[in-house]
Amino acid sequence: MTYRKIAAAVALLTSAVLSLTAPAAAQAAPAATPCGASAMVKETLPNGTTWQLCWRINDKAGLVLDHVFVATKRYPEPVQVLDSIRLAQLNVPYDTGDTEYNDLTAIGLGSYGLETLTGDDCKGGSIRLGSDGGSDPQQRKVLCVSAEPRGLAYRLHDYEGSEEKVYSQQGHDLVLRTVSKLGWYEYVTEYRLHDDGQISARLGATGDLAPSEYSTADNGWPIGKAAKDYSTMHYHNAFWRVDFNIAGKGGEKVEQFDTTTSGRGSMTAALKTTHKTIANEGTFSAANQRFWRIVSPTSKNADGHQRSYELARGASDRYEGHPETKPDVTFSQKNACEKWASDNAADPECPLDSVTVIDFVKNKEKLADPVMWVRVGFHHVPRDEDQSPMPMHWQGFDLVPRDFTEMNPLTPAGREGANGNQSGEGSQG
């Protein structure tokens, strides 16, 4: 029996077992979320948005979020967004070509490096107890949960009607973070759950420059007095594994949107946006005016539009040294053995022919239950200001709701009816 057939059989058995314990309703309230009180986070932000999820520490990935639900003041019925989200690798190759680390699979953000929170690590938030995800069951202060301002959520100066009115509101995020120390670097795993339904996944790097990693002007930057000590440039290639479960229905589809110039209008260039369904596994790279979304074929908002989440990529440097670090996003069919974006064979439970995320998709299997692997690269060119401690630098991406609700979930009273064309023109019967 081939690896794929074995994996499919395992997945089928797992699905059958889970179906016996899963909530009966496709859009069940998150009270049925399968974790105890100590592993659950349920927080209501100042404007009424409630996020509920399970959290745990994996010995390699560190912080993992499972069974993520959102409800808002306008839409109080909890709706599931994610089945899980976590880091899937942190590849750190140095520009000399002589040093490289796969920090997750070789060291681990959980079992080896997970830090006990102290000082200002969680100022203004609450700290949750957890173990290291490995063999040590000792409970420590490892997770920070806080509600943090995110700035202006919206502003509208409304001139319509008999009275002018300004609608303005500050937004907030539910923030979950852990800290892991791996060698000289300290990594902050952070998820920001916005009150408008957006999810931001971020990895922060701080700590100190490695004193053993100094080279020459060819691949280093002068740190310290004169041009004597050259701290070696290096990459942080971070991968995340994202598994959606929109409204608890699953079976999402992947769509790619591209916008191109199609001619000229009366004043400027005419643009045309087209989309295609990505039906089979594959790797994909960013291009100008391109984005992807994960869309539910069955769950719809109140306007009858299919619910989805869009991948919004931030700044990213592409590392050309490995095949798996070149694509920006990979979509694979869900498989219990495909755990790490690289060095996957280090897990004895997984077959040796599935080593990287590139191997996961080589058979171009049909996407019936897609998993999204997001790669974000950062080329760290050290600077004098990196000592010491090193200021935090961040890399990550956003998951933006697209048609998840028929209006802004933070829509204030007085704007509830502003849905669709309000001018009365352009309507089609």
KOLKOLZA-88317 format. One record per atom (N, C-alpha, C, CB): residue in one letter; x, y, z. Coordinates in steps of 0.02 Angstrom, whole numbers, plus 50000, padded with zeros to 5 digits. Atoms other than C-alpha are relative to their C-alpha. Glycine has a CB too. Example, Ala and Ser with C-alpha at 12.3 -4.5 7.8 and 13.67 -1.06 7.14 Angstrom:
2
A500454994150000 A506154977550390 A500455006050000 A499505000150062 S499584994149997 S506844994750357 S499615005550037 S500205002349929 
***
This chain:
429
M500424994150000 M500005000050000 M500445006250000 M499525000050061 T499594994050006 T500705017249952 T499905004550061 T499845003849935 Y500044995249946 Y501045031150076 Y499365004049998 Y500605004849998 R500614996050006 R499605041450008 R499384996150020 R499925002649928 K500585004149982 K498385026950027 K499984998950076 K500024993349963 I499985000949927 I498995023850205 I499765006350035 I500724998150022 A500194993749970 A498835042150246 A499255001349993 A500395005749968 A500724999050011 A497095042750170 A499594995650047 A499824998449927 A500355004549955 A496575027650272 A500015002650072 A500304993049997 V499944997249933 V497235035550431 V499545006050008 V500735002050014 A500424994149997 A496355051850390 A499264998150004 A500125004449938 L500695002349999 L494715042550357 L499814997450069 L499884994749947 L500145002749933 L494845033250523 L499965005650051 L500544994950020 T500004994349954 T495275049350614 T499355003949995 T500595004549987 S500624996450011 S493785058050534 S499414996450031 S499895001049925 A500555003849972 A492645043950587 A499985000550076 A500064992649979 V499974999549927 V493255044750767 V499785007050022 V500714998650024 L500194993249981 L493095063650773 L499265001349992 L500395004949958 S500714998850012 S491335062950703 S499584997550058 S499794996549936 L500375002549943 L490815053350858 L500005004950058 L500284993450023 T499944995349944 T491395067450971 T499865007249980 T500684999550029 A500094993150023 A491115082850863 A499295002450016 A500145000649925 P500664997249988 P489655094650899 P499534998249942 P500035007650009 A500475002250052 A488095089250805 A499845005549951 A499364997450031 A500184994450043 A487685106450739 A500615002549963 A499675005650040 A499434997650040 A488775112850597 A500255006650025 A499805000549927 Q499824993449976 Q488775130050677 Q499895000250075 Q499605005549964 A500125000649928 A488775124350858 A500345005650038 A500244993250025 A499704994949958 A489115137050993 A500664997550028 A499525002150057 P499355002349978 P490905136651053 P500024997450071 P500495005549994 A500025003349935 A490325130751223 A500194992749993 A499315000750032 A499835007050012 A490595113751143 A500734999149980 A499554997249945 T499305000450018 T492415117851107 T500354994850043 T500355006850006 P499755005849962 P493355101951158 P500655001450038 P500114994249953 C499424999249956 C494545108551290 C499745002350068 C500515005149971 G500194998149933 G494475111451477 G500085007450012 G500394996250050 A499994992949984 A494345128251563 A500715002850000 A499695001250068 S499314997549997 S496235129651587 S500305000949930 S500434995250040 A499744999550069 A496515127651399 A499565004449956 A500064993149969 M500464995950038 M495115139251346 M500125007450013 M499274998250016 V500004992749994 V495195157851312 V499345002549971 V500615003249963 K500614996950023 K493555167151300 K499995007150027 K499364996050024 E499944993049979 E493685186051303 E499565004449956 E500745002349995 T500414995150036 T492495200051256 T500365006750000 T499295000650032 L499664993750007 L493305215751190 L499535005950014 L500305000749929 P500424994449978 P492685233251237 P499395001549956 P500415006150004 N500574998450043 N491545235051085 N499534994049990 N500245002449932 G500475005550001 G490705218151112 G500204993949961 G499375002449975 T499785005950037 T491675206251001 T500304994850048 T500525001949946 T499765005549957 T491995189351085 T500374994949958 T499414996750037 W499615005550030 W493365177251033 W500044994350051 W500725002449979 Q499935005949957 Q493395159651101 Q500414994849963 Q499324997150020 L499555004850031 L494725146451069 L500324995650053 L500555003649960 C499585004149957 C495795132651141 C500735001549984 C499844992449989 W499294999050011 W497655134851164 W500404994350033 W500235006850029 R499555005149973 R499075122751195 R500715001549979 R499784992949977 I499304999350017 I500955121651188 I500234993449968 I500435001850062 N499695005750034 N501725109851060 N500755000450011 N499834999949925 D499294999949983 D503505104551099 D500435003249946 D500254993050014 K499624997050055 K504105110150926 K499725006849979 K500014995249941 A500314993950027 A502865123350867 A499905005550052 A499334998449969 G500174995149948 G502595131951034 G499255001150003 G500365006649986 L500704998449991 L500925140851045 L499584997849941 L499915007550011 V500485002450050 V499485132650949 V499315002350021 V500034992249992 L500704998249988 L497725139450933 L499554995149963 L499855007449977 D500475004750029 D496315127050903 D499295002550009 D500084993050032 H500724998949993 H494435128650872 H499855007350016 H499714995450055 V500064992849990 V494375147550850 V499315002349976 V500565003849963 F500674997450015 F492625155450856 F500005007650011 F499464996650044 V500104992949990 V492085173550841 V499265001650002 V500355004149944 A500684997349998 A490485182650888 A500075007550012 A499564996550057 T499984992849990 T490115201250883 T499345002450029 T500155003649933 K500604997149972 K488855212750962 K499445000149948 K500135007150027 R500494999850054 R487985214350794 R499794993049979 R500285003849941 Y500125006950020 Y488125195650757 Y500194995550058 Y500394998149935 P499825003449937 P488055187050928 P500074992449995 P499495001550052 E499945007250007 E487955169250861 E500724998249983 E499524997349945 P499305001750013 P489715161850874 P500084996049935 P500304996150059 V499865003550063 V490425156150707 V500734997950000 V499835004549938 Q499315002450001 Q491965145550688 Q500385002849939 Q500034992449999 V499564997650053 V493415152350585 V500544994849985 V500335006750019 L499435004550010 L494905140750611 L499924993650039 L500645003550022 D499905006249963 D495195122850658 D500655000550039 D500014993949953 S499374999149965 S497005127050701 S500455004849962 S500354993350013 I499484995950030 I498445138950670 I500624999450044 I499785007549991 R499375000649963 R500275136950720 R500595001149954 R500054993150035 L499384999950039 L502065139350664 L500164993049976 L500585002950042 A499845006650029 A502685125350552 A500744999249985 A499594999049937 Q499275000550004 Q504545129250540 Q500295007050007 Q500244996749932 L499604993850000 L505845142750572 L500704998149978 L500005003450072 N499365001650032 N507315140550454 N500455006150002 N499894997549927 V499544994349991 V508825151550494 V500684998249969 V500075001950076 P499355000950031 P510255150350368 P500405006550000 P499914997449928 Y499574994250000 Y511745162150382 Y500325000949931 Y500554999350053 D499774998350067 D512435171050229 D500684997149982 D500025007549992 T499365003250014 T514145162750246 T499904993249967 T500414999250064 G500125006750025 G513335146250196 G500264994650046 G500314999249933 D499695004949955 D514175137850345 D499584998550062 D500675002550022 T500435001049941 T512785139150476 T499275000249980 T500145005450054 E500725000250014 E510945134450468 E499654996350057 E499854996649932 Y500405003249948 Y509605130050595 Y499294999149975 Y500015004250065 N500725000950004 N507865122550584 N499745000150071 N499804993349962 D500104999049929 D507345129650750 D499434996050030 D499895007250013 L500575003549971 L505675120950770 L500144992650008 L499395001049957 T499915007349998 T506125103050726 T500654997850033 T499974997349930 A499365001949969 A507915103350788 A500055002050073 A500575003149961 I499954997549932 I507665113250948 I499315000150033 I500325007050002 G500684999849975 G505845117650980 G499845006350039 G499874994150044 L500224994149964 L504925133251036 L499644998250065 L499545004249957 G500365002249941 G504005122851166 G500464996750050 G499464995449982 S499665004049950 S505015109451253 S500665003050022 S500114993149975 Y499334997549983 Y506725117651245 Y499995007250023 Y500474999249941 G499894992949990 G506495136251239 G499455003950034 G500125003049937 L500574996249974 L504815140851315 L500185003650065 L499404995450011 E499814995849944 E505105155151437 E499425000950049 E500255006849976 T500484997949949 T504215158851601 T499935007649996 T500224997750071 L500114992850007 L503425176151584 L500125003650065 L499285001349975 T499834996049941 T504015189551703 T500075007349980 T500664997450034 G499884993050014 G504315208251717 G499435003149959 G500655000849963 D500504996750043 D503435218051579 D499754995449944 D500305006249970 D500205004650053 D503135202351473 D499255000149986 D500214993050017 C500745000250008 C501255203651504 C499685005750038 C499724993250026 K500264994249964 K500985220951574 K499315001949974 K500485005949994 G500694998350018 G499125224951575 G499584994149980 G500015004949946 G500375006050019 G498635207051531 G499974995050057 G500314996849938 S500025005449951 S498335190751621 S500424994349975 S499274997750013 I499545005550018 I499525175951624 I499664993450014 I500665000650039 R500285006749993 R498965158051598 R500564995050012 R499594998049938 L499525005249985 L499845142651664 L499984994649947 L499874997050069 G499965005550047 G500435128951548 G500664996450007 G499905002449929 S499385003850000 S501755115451526 S500375001349935 S499874992450011 D499574998550057 D503145115251398 D499814996349936 D500704998550017 G500205003850059 G502245103551278 G500414993849989 G500045004349940 G499575005850006 G503585090351302 G499914995250058 G500725002049994 S500035005149947 S504015078151440 S499935003050069 S500614995649997 D500034996849935 D504015090951581 D499295002650013 D500515005750005 P500694997849988 P502245092751653 P499955006050046 P499604994350030 Q500014994449953 Q502745107251766 Q499615005949971 Q500715002150018 Q500404994350021 Q501495121451756 Q500385006550015 Q499315000050037 R499654993749994 R502285138451724 R499595005649969 R500704999649967 K500344994350030 K501725155951676 K500275001049930 K500115006550044 V499735000150068 V501895154451487 V499595003949949 V500064993049978 L500434996750050 L500415162751398 L499755006650027 L499404995549981 C500284993449983 C499985181151402 C499375001149959 C500525005849986 V500634998450033 V498175185851361 V499835007250018 V499434995150022 S500154992949986 S497765204251343 S499555002949947 S500655004050006 A500394996050047 A496565216451262 A500395006449989 A499275001450027 E499574994350015 E497555230051174 E499685004549947 E500694997649977 P500264995450051 P497025245651078 P500364999049934 P500075007450024 R499705000750066 R497325244450891 R499935006449958 R499704994249963 G500084993850037 G496945262350844 G499295000949974 G500495000349942 L500674998350025 L495495269650747 L499724994249958 L500035006449958 A500325005550036 A494315255850688 A499635002549938 A499524996350046 Y500334996950057 Y493295267250574 Y499855007250016 Y499354996149980 R500254993149992 R492755285150546 R499595001849939 R500595005050009 L500434997950054 L491335291950442 L499655006650018 L499474994649984 H500374993749993 H490735310050427 H499404999649953 H500465006349985 D500615001150039 D488955307350369 D499645006649988 D499534994950036 Y500344993850018 Y488205322050275 Y499274998849981 Y500375003549943 E500685001550022 E486595312950230 E499505001350055 E499954992749976 G500534999149951 G484945316050314 G499955007150025 G500104995450058 S500134993349974 S484355330850415 S500575002650043 S499365000050039 E499464997949956 E485865331050530 E500664996749979 E499834998350073 E499345002950010 E487705328850501 E500204996150063 E500535005549984 K499795004049943 K488475315450610 K500684996849985 K499484994750018 V499355003350007 V490235308750638 V499984993550039 V500575004750026 Y499945006549969 Y490405290250673 Y500754998450007 Y499634994449959 S499295001249988 S492085286250753 S500074995250059 S500375006650014 Q499925005049947 Q492675271450857 Q500714997250001 Q499494994449993 Q499355003249992 Q494295264650926 Q499914992449999 Q500345002350066 G500025007250003 G494665246350894 G500464996850052 G500194997649932 H499605003849952 H495425232851005 H500164993149972 H499634999450068 D499795006850017 D496335216350984 D500024995750063 D500695000049964 L499845005049950 L496335200751090 L500684997149980 L499444994450005 V499315001950017 V498195196651096 V500224994150043 V500485006050010 L499715005849965 L498965179851141 L500724999449980 L499604993449983 R499295000450017 R500855178251153 R500384995750050 R500315007049999 T499525003849960 T502225166951216 T500705002249979 T499904992349991 V499304998250014 V504115169351224 V500414993650005 V500255005450049 S499545005850000 S505425156151180 S500715002449987 S499784994849946 K499304998350008 K507305157551197 K500374994249967 K500325001850069 L499625004950037 L508325148151068 L500705002849987 L499654998049933 G499334997250006 G510175151551087 G500005007250022 G500254999449928 W499974993049983 W510465170251083 W499365003749981 W500585003249965 Y500634996850021 Y508815174350998 Y499444998350048 Y499824997949929 E500635001349965 E507165175951089 E499435001749953 E499965004250067 Y500544999450048 Y505595173450986 Y499335000850036 Y499984993849953 V500674998849973 V503865180251025 V499494997549949 V499905007750016 T500555002550041 T502435170150951 T499385003850020 T499904992250008 E500564995649983 E500945181650940 E499434999349950 E500225007350004 Y500614999950041 Y499165180550875 Y499565005750025 Y499624993250003 R500434994249984 R498095196350869 R499324998849967 R500335006849976 L500685001250023 L496225193250854 L499625006650004 L499654994350042 H500284993350002 H495445209550798 H499244999850012 H500155003349933 D500724999749986 D493705215350846 D499585000249937 D499855006150041 D500385000250063 D493215216150661 D500054993149966 D500245005449953 G499965006850027 G493595197550635 G500664998249968 G499474999049951 Q499355001450029 Q495345199250565 Q500454996450049 Q500345006549976 I499515003749959 I496735187750629 I500695001649973 I499864992350000 S499314998650019 S498565192950627 S500464995050034 S500195007350017 A499515004749975 A499925179850647 A500695003249994 A499984993149962 R499364996550001 R501625186950695 R500534996150040 R499925007150028 L499425002649964 L503345181050747 L500485005750012 L500344994149961 G499534994649983 G504445193550838 G500664997050021 G499715004450055 A499335002249982 A506315191750859 A500355005550040 A500414998249938 T499634995449957 T507325199950998 T500564995950032 T499545003450054 G499455003549968 G508675194551119 G500665003449985 G500034992849977 D499344997350013 D510455197051057 D500294996949938 D500474998950060 L499635002950055 L511585194650908 L500474994650026 L500415005549963 A499585005649978 A512525178250918 A500745002049996 A499874993749956 P499304997850000 P514325182350970 P500454995449960 P500255000450071 S499595004750039 S514965166950877 S499915000949925 S499834992950020 E500164999350071 E514205172450711 E500255006849974 E499254999349988 Y499694994150030 Y515415185750648 Y500434997749942 Y500415004050053 S499625002050059 S516235185350477 S500375006049971 S499544996849947 T499644994750035 T516875197850349 T499515004849967 T500494997149949 A500424995050033 A516245212750251 A499604997049942 A500425005849974 D500365003250055 D515695200850111 D499294998150019 D500374993949976 N500665002249979 N514225194450213 N499845002150071 N499954992449994 G500144997449933 G514255204350375 G499945007550000 G500544997850048 W500084992849991 W513915221750441 W500435002150060 W499245002050010 P499564998149945 P515155231350550 P499615001950063 P500455005849979 I500324998849935 I514575230950732 I500565001550050 I499564993950022 G499484998349952 G515605239550867 G500475005249972 G500394993850020 K499524994850018 K517115250850853 K500294998949930 K500575000350052 A499705000050067 A517675254950675 A499744994349957 A500774999650005 A500205005550044 A517595241650538 A500434993950016 A500075002049925 K499605005649975 K518275226950635 K499594993750007 K500325001850067 D500435005849988 D516865215350690 D499395000449955 D499784999750075 Y500565000250048 Y515605210450556 Y499504994650020 Y500274998849928 S500525004849982 S514005202450620 S499684997249937 S499465003450045 T500205003350062 T513435189750492 T499265001049985 T500154992650004 M500694999550024 M511865193050391 M499694992949996 M499965003549931 H500335006650000 H510575179050397 H499255000949987 H500124996450068 Y500725000150015 Y508775174250358 Y499614997250059 Y499854996049937 H500505003249957 H507265170550465 H499434998049953 H499745004950058 N500535002750044 N506145159550355 N499474996750043 N500294995049948 A500535002549956 A504545157250454 A499424997249958 A499745005550047 F500585003350032 F503145145350401 F499454999350052 F500204993149970 W500585001449959 W501395144350472 W499564994849965 W499595006550014 R500505004850025 R500125130250452 R499315002450022 R500154992750026 V500674997349985 V498315136550441 V499484995149974 V499915007149969 D500545004650018 D496825124850441 D499335003350016 D500074993150037 F500654996849991 F495135133350415 F499454994850015 F499825004249938 N500615004049992 N493445126650466 N499425004950006 N500044995250064 I500484994449999 I492245140550418 I499304997650017 I500015003649933 A500675001649975 A490605139450513 A499934992650019 A499475001749948 G500015007049980 G491095121750563 G499804995349944 G499544999050056 K500245004050055 K490645115450390 K500584996749961 K499595004249953 G499435002850036 G492385112550315 G499894999949925 G500144993050024 G500055000750072 G492655107950134 G500115006449961 G499334997449983 E499894993550032 E493305125250089 E500344999249931 E500435004550044 K499674999650065 K493885129849914 K500535005550002 K499485001349944 V499484995050006 V495435139749868 V499915003849935 V500714996850004 E500064996050060 E495285154149745 E500575005049996 E499325003749999 Q499484995150014 Q496615165249666 Q499715005549957 Q500624996749966 F500244994250036 F496215182849606 F500595003849970 F499585004650046 D499484996150034 D497265192549479 D499675005949965 D500394995649950 T500244994050034 T497025210149414 T500515002249948 T499875005750051 T499564998050055 T497745215449246 T499705005949963 T500124994149951 T500244994550042 T497615230349129 T499674997249938 T500585004849981 S500385002750056 S496295227048997 S499895005149945 S499344997350024 G500104994850050 G496385243248897 G499995006850034 G499364998949961 R500064993449969 R495955261348932 R499275002250000 R500435005149962 G500654996949996 G494405269948990 G500045007249976 G499724999750072 S500014993150023 S493925288048959 S500525004350035 S499315002950010 M499534995949962 M495155294249090 M500664996450016 M499695002250063 T499405003549979 T496385280649137 T499964992749979 T500105000650077 A499995007150019 A496845262349120 A499394996450028 A500654996750027 A500545004349978 A495435249749130 A500314993650027 A499494998549942 L499745006049968 L495785235349248 L499474994650003 L500265001650071 K500465005749997 K495005218149247 K500254995050050 K499914996849930 T499825004949949 T494995206249394 T499654993449985 T499805002550071 T500265006750013 T494785187749362 T500214995450058 T500264997249932 H499815004849948 H494825172849478 H499944993049974 H499575001050063 K500035007050017 K495095154349466 K500024995850063 K500584998049952 T499985004749944 T494815139749583 T500624995749994 T499364995650001 I499425004549997 I496375130549634 I499754993250024 I500575002850048 A500335006449985 A495715112949627 A500484994850028 A499684997349938 N499525005149980 N497315103449661 N500585003150041 N500284996349939 E499444997849960 E498795104549779 E500525003649957 E500324994150035 G499474996650037 G500205116249730 G500325005550040 G499725002949936 T499654994349970 T501415130149773 T499885006249957 T500764998550006 F500184993950035 F501085148249728 F500415005850026 F499245001450007 S499604994249982 S502025164649728 S499615006449987 S500665000149962 A500344993650005 A501485182549747 A500165003249932 A500215004750057 A499914996050060 A501275193749596 A499625006550011 A499744996349935 N500344993749993 N500705211549573 N499244999149993 N500265005049949 Q500745000250001 Q498835213149613 Q499744992749998 Q499745003949939 R500235007049993 R498615194949663 R499864998650074 R500534995049973 F500125002449932 F497815187549818 F499624993449997 F499615005250041 W500365006449994 W497065171149878 W499495000650056 W500504994250013 R500485000649945 R495545167249982 R499804992850008 R499395004549987 I500285006549982 I494875151850070 I499255001150009 I500334996950064 V500714998550002 V493005151250036 V499584993850015 V499805002949931 S500465005549984 S491615140550107 S499494999449944 S499655001250068 P500505000950053 P490515133049970 P499284999550027 P500164993849960 T500665001349971 T489075130550092 T499775005350050 T500004993350033 S500194995149949 S489125144050228 S499975006949968 S500504999850059 K500094993450031 K488445161050176 K499815005250052 K499454999649946 N500214994549956 N488195177950256 N499275001849987 N500465006249991 A500714998350006 A486505186550271 A499825002749931 A499825005250051 D500124997750069 D486695193650094 D500014994249950 D500505005249980 G499965005750045 G486875176150024 G500674999149966 G499475000649947 H499335000650028 H488735178149987 H500414994950040 H500365006849999 Q499605005249968 Q489955164150024 Q500515003150047 Q500354995749948 R499524997749951 R490975166850180 R500714997949980 R499834997450071 S499315001850016 S492845167450158 S500485004250042 S500155001049925 Y499454996149971 Y494505173550227 Y500545000849947 Y500294996550064 E499484998350049 E495825182050122 E500685000150033 E499855006949967 L499314999649976 L497685179850144 L500305006749980 L500434994149972 A499684993550012 A498485197050161 A500724999550022 A499625005950037 R499295000849985 R500365195650150 R500325006750016 R500364996749941 G499614994149985 G501535208150227 G500664999849964 G500115000750076 A499335000050030 A503345211850184 A500324993150008 A500455005450032 S499695006649998 S504325196150142 S500594999849952 S499494994549982 D499415001150041 D506075192150078 D500024992649980 D500655002150037 R499975006950024 R506225176549971 R500714997350006 R499764999549926 Y499355003349994 Y507655164850016 Y500064994849944 Y500094996850071 E499935004350059 E508295156049859 E500384993650014 E500335003849945 G499565005649985 G509345143149950 G499674993250004 G500345001350063 H500375006449995 H507985129749967 H499375000449957 H499824998450074 P500624999950039 P506535124749855 P499385001950041 P499894993249969 E500604998849959 E505285125550000 E499965007350025 E500004995350059 T500034993149977 T505765143550045 T499865004949943 T500655001950034 K500154995650056 K505365150449872 K499265001749992 K500254996949936 P500714998350006 P503455149049863 P499775004350059 P499574993749994 D500294995949946 D502455161749963 D499454996450037 D499735006549971 V500545003849968 V501005150149997 V499934993349965 V499335003949997 T500115006750026 T500665131649975 T499334997550026 T500574995150020 F500635003049981 F498975123049977 F500054992549992 F499405002949959 S499965007350002 S498965104550020 S499354997050026 S500604997550041 Q500565003749972 Q497625091750053 Q500194997950071 Q499834993749956 K499865001449930 K497495089150241 K500234992850010 K499385001450043 N499705006549989 N498585074850298 N500345000150069 N500524998249944 A499755000149931 A498995070150478 A500764999450004 A499684994450038 C499285000949999 C500795065850432 C500395006149976 C500194994049958 E499674994150026 E501185082650352 E499985005550052 E499685002349933 K500014995749940 K501675092650506 K500465006049994 K500204996050059 W499484994849999 W503235103050468 W500195001749928 W500614997750039 A499884997750068 A503635113450316 A500684997749973 A499965007549997 S499375003150020 S505405106550313 S500234995550057 S500545005449983 D499765004749949 D506325092750406 D499434995850028 D500355003850057 N500595003849978 N504655083650415 N500184992850018 N499465000149947 A499805006949988 A505545066850412 A500314999050069 A500494997749947 A499725000649932 A506285070850583 A499494997050048 A500235006850025 D500535003049960 D504605065050652 D499944992749980 D499335003849991 P500005007150018 P504675045950660 P499324997449978 P500234995950058 E500675002250020 E502795044950633 E499865001249927 E499485003550042 C500134998250069 C502955051950457 C500484996549952 C500075007549992 P499585003450049 P503605043050302 P500575004449975 P499584997849941 L499404996350021 L505305048050235 L499925003549934 L500574995349997 D500084996850065 D504625053150065 D499605006650005 D499664995349951 S500384993849989 S503735068250141 S500405004650045 S499304998550031 V499524996349960 V505165079350199 V499855007450004 V500694999049972 T500154992950001 T504635096850147 T499305001349973 T500525003849957 V500664998150025 V503065106250100 V499964999049925 V499855007350018 I500005001450072 I503585103949918 I499804992749988 I500705001349970 D500185007150007 D503435085049942 D499264998850013 D500424995750047 F500705001049983 F501705087050016 F499545000549938 F499785005250052 V500444998450056 V501005093349851 V500244997149933 V499935007549993 K499725002450063 K502025083849722 K499524995549961 K500644996250013 N500495004350034 N500575072049683 N499395003849974 N499784994550047 K500544995850025 K499395086549647 K499314997250018 K500055000949924 E500625003049977 E498025078449750 E499445005350000 E500094997150071 K500574995549999 K496275085949740 K499915003150069 K499364996349979 L500094996449937 L495945099149873 L499274999550023 L500205007449992 A500665000849971 A494435092949968 A499975003150070 A499804992650003 D499954997149934 D495025099250138 D500695003450004 D499914994650057 P499344996950008 P496435111850107 P500315002550065 P499945005749952 V499594996949948 V497815116750226 V500455005149966 V500424994650040 M499604994650029 M498715133150193 M500665000750039 M499605006750001 W499344999149972 W500595134650223 W500265006749976 W500494994149981 V499794993250017 V501165152850228 V500735000950019 V499555005350035 R499294998649986 R503005157450213 R500125007549999 R500454996549947 V499814993049996 V503655174450268 V500745000350017 V499575003950053 G499284999749990 G505515178150251 G500235007050021 G500354998049937 F499704993649979 F506565191650335 F500764999249996 F499775001950072 H499275000050004 H508365194850285 H500275005050051 H500255001849927 H499764995749946 H509185201550441 H500715002449985 H499984996250068 V499354996850008 V510595213550402 V500125003950064 V500015004949936 P499914996949933 P511235217950577 P500215007349995 P500524996150039 R499844992949996 R511485235850631 R500255001450071 R499395004649982 D499754998349933 D512305244750778 D499454999850053 D500325006850000 E500554999749952 E510595247050859 E499764993150023 E499425003849969 D500215006749980 D510375228150871 D500334997750065 D500144995149945 Q499705001749936 Q511435228151029 Q499885005750049 Q500754998549993 S500255006249975 S510865225951162 S499555001650059 S500584995150020 P500305005350041 P509515219251190 P499795002649931 P499414997150036 M500204998550068 M509005218651008 M499275002549999 M500084993849955 P500704997850008 P507445228950966 P499594994749963 P499975006849963 M500445005050031 M505975218150916 M499905001449926 M499324999950036 H500224999550069 H505745214950731 H499504994449985 H500614999749950 W500585004350010 W504165206750665 W499954997649928 W499365003650020 Q500195002450066 Q503655195950518 Q499364996050009 Q500564995649967 G500635003649994 G501945188450482 G499515001849945 G499695001550067 F500524999150051 F500305189950387 F499335000950035 F499974994049951 D500684999049974 D498455193750408 D499514995549964 D499785007449992 L500585003550028 L496885183550381 L499415004850006 L499864993150037 V500504994750001 V495555196050329 V499324997149979 V500215005749951 P500665002650019 P493695191650329 P499755003449936 P499495001050056 R500294997550063 R492915193550156 R499314996949992 R500474998349938 D500705002250003 D491015192450153 D499824995350058 D499864996549934 F500175004249943 F491045183650322 F499355002450032 F500575000150052 T500634996949980 T489675195750375 T499775004749945 T500075003750069 E500244996050056 E488565206050261 E500165007450008 E499254999149992 M499784993149987 M489145222350342 M500574999750050 M499415004450026 N499494999449948 N490535228350453 N499714997650066 N500255007450005 P500295002449936 P490275218650616 P500015005350054 P500394993950023 L500004994549952 L490635234950708 L499545005749980 L500715002750008 T500464994850024 T489285244750613 T499605003050058 T499524997149947 P500354996849944 P488555257550735 P499265001049984 P500325006750017 A500714998250009 A486735261550763 A499965006349957 A499645001150069 G500074994550046 G486175273350628 G500284998549931 G500355006050028 R499735001950066 R487105264550488 R499794992949980 R500765000550001 E500205006950013 E486235247550492 E499714999149930 E499504997750050 G500335000750065 G485285251150331 G500455001449942 G499425004449997 A499554998150054 A486815256250231 A500334993949969 A500555004950025 N499765006350030 N486965239650139 N499835000149926 N499694993850036 G500124999850073 G487185240149950 G499945007149974 G499374996149983 N500044993550034 N486845254449830 N499445004250032 N499864998949923 Q500484995749965 Q486015268349929 Q499735005649955 Q500325003050061 S500234994550044 S485795280049779 S499384998349962 S500555001849952 G500585002150040 G484445269749697 G500164999249928 G499445004850007 E499805000550069 E485435269749536 E500384993449989 E500445006049979 G499615005750018 G486175254949448 G499724993450023 G500685000750026 S500305006249976 S484995242049522 S499794995749940 S499405001450046 Q500205004750053 Q484645226649420 Q499444995550027 Q500604995649976 G500565003949978 G482995217649430 G500044992949975 G499375003149977 
***
